[in-house]
Amino acid sequence: MFYDRLKSLIEEKNKSFNQVERELGYPKNALNDYKKGKIPSAKRAAEIAEYFGVTTDYLLDDTENQEQTYEYSVIQRRAKEMTPEQQRELLSLMEKAFDKLDKGELHLDESDEL
């Protein structure tokens, strides 16, 4: 599972395993061990998660719903970059949107714009 997620993230960034290894300062072929089912140490999992901007839970979790987990990690990462005031404003907007979704007054699809 870890290797599949790692491979997917590497492909999304249009990089090679060797490029990622170099950028993280790992020896060549260090990431290939995971192809055989090896699980990374907590430290290495954290480094890889930070590199890709995802959570370690996303990398290591064995759930079927990868999209939700990935999107959650993107939201979490972006929120960390915001000021407390921006976070409060975003939360207020999200609460209004959730209320409308709950009432069936808001339908989101990929063509929607702000």
Long-range contacts (C-beta under 8 A, 24 or more apart in sequence): 1-60, 1-61, 1-62, 2-34, 2-39, 2-40, 2-45, 2-59, 2-60, 3-34, 3-35, 3-37, 5-58, 5-59, 5-66, 6-31, 6-34, 6-48, 6-59, 9-52, 9-54, 13-52, 20-51, 23-51, 24-48, 24-51, 53-77
